[in-house]
Amino acid sequence: MQALFIGHTYIDITFVCDHIPTGDEKTLADDYAVSFGGNAVTAAFCCAKLGIVPDLLTTLGDDWLSRMFRDMASRYSIPLHSRKVREASLSFIMPNDGKRAIVRCRDDDHLHPFPVLNLNGCRALHLDGHQPDAALHYARACREAGIFTSLDGGGVRENTEELLHFIDAAVVSERMCEQMKLTPYEMLDYLKQRGCKIGAVTLGERGVVWYDEKGLAQEMPALAIPSERVIDTNGAGDIFHGAYMYSWLSKPYAIWADHFRFARAASAYSVQHLGIEDSLPIVQDVEYTTRMVREAVQKAG
C-alpha cells in the first residue's frame, strides 16, 4: 500500500440538457456520461490515472451499481476495501454555464464497522470526511506512524475540528468557509491554529488562497481556460486533490507551490471534458495544459 484514500462512492450520471422536464414531460439530452464519483474516490482514481495507485476504503453494496463500480476500480488496478451499505449512491449532474446542478441519492448507513488495515508501507492518507469514524481512526494512526495526512474539506462534518488536529495538509472549499462564517483568509488562520502545516481554500475559477511551509499566505490564480472550452466543472476540485496527492507521492521533497501548480493544471484540464472519467488527466495532459495556457498568455501580451 503506497497510499490510502477514504471516502464515499457514487455513480455519477452527467447529462447536458437545455431543459429539465416537469410534470408529464419528456426531453432529449444532448450528451451524457456515466462514471465513478465521490470526493476522495475521484481523487483516488485521478492519482491512479497519473501513475500512483492508492488503496481505497469506501462504501459499497451488493447491488448492480456497486458491481459496476468494482469493475471500474479493477480497470485502474485500485485495491478496494469495502464498507457495506444496502445500496449504491447516485449523483445526477447537469453542467450549466461553468456551474453544475446536482441531485444526490445517498446511502451512508454503514452496516458494519470499518475494516482495520495494515498500514505497513503506506506513505500518505487522503480523506474527505465521509465515514467520520474511519477518517478519525486512520488520521490518528497515520499521525502516530509519521504518515502524511491530507483532508479535502468540502464541508463541515461532525468531527471536522477534531480531525484537523491530525492533518498535515488541509485543502477546504469556499462552502466550508461560508458554513463557518469565515473569510478564506480567516479560514487559513483557523487551519494554522489547528496545526495544519499546509492550508488552502479552493475558489473555483478564482484559484486558490493558501499558506506554504513557512506559513506565508498567498494567492494562486486559476489557469485561464476560454469559457467556450469549459464543458463540465464537476469533479474539478476532487481532481485537484488527487493531483496534488500524486505530485507529493512522486516528489515528496518538492515545495508545495509545485504540488499546487501541478494540481491547478490537472483541474484546468478536467473542466474541458464531460463526466469524471474523461476528465482525468495523465501527466502529459497536465504538462500540455500548462504549456498551452502559458503560450496563450504570452501571445495575448
Secondary structure, DSSP 8 states (H G I E B T S, - for coil): --EEEE---EEEEEEE-S----SS-----SEEEEEEE-HHHHHHHHHHHHT---EEEEEE-SSHHHHHHHHHHHHTT--EEEEE-SS-EEEEEEEETTEEEEEEE-----SS-------TT--EEEE-S-SHHHHHHHHHHHHHHT-EEEEEESS--TTHHHHHTT-SEEEEEHHHHHHTT--HHHHHHHHHHTT-SEEEEE-GGG-EEEE-TT--EEEE------GGG----TTHHHHHHHHHHHHHHH-TTS-HHHHHHHHHHHHHHHTTSSSHHHH---HHHHHHHHHHHHHHHHHH-
